[in-house]
Amino acid sequence: MDGFIKTLLSFFHIRLSESRERAVIQFVKFGIVGVSNTLLSYAINVAVLLVLSPFELSWDYFAANITAFILSVAWSFFWNNKYVFTARDGEKRNLWAALFKTYVSYAVTGLLLANVLSYIWVDVAGISKYVAPLLNLVISVPVNFLLNKLWAFKA
């Protein structure tokens, strides 16, 4: 994957310092994990709704959201730890602390920040509630990347 990203940068005549190139590669990998995380989260959400539908529960969507959040963040943590924010040679990482910080990071960006931004886009700016989540990604993804890189994984 790193070679492919480097080839793309070269193809577009983008020249970066080694540290910036590593950061771009890391961000692209984070995005790939994020896309898989989003798809998984949606699939889990729908699956829980389908499983609970025969019971006609008024709170089924809460259960679906919570289950999807818990499992998709665990998925994201696994792949970010293994593929994106890998430990340096000799580095000992407390996985439980990193996992806790990952859940906090996603809670801040996926719950708190997304809702504040949605309020601003929809209620203040009058933007469609169907467009607002897309705008949220422009802000929340880089913030989440930085929280994970500099705090949860300290990579």
PyMOL commands that set and color helices and strands:
alter all, ss='L'
color gray80, all
select helices_A, chain A and resi 2-11+18-55+60-84+95-124+132-152
alter helices_A, ss='H'
color red, helices_A
deselect
rebuild
show_as cartoon
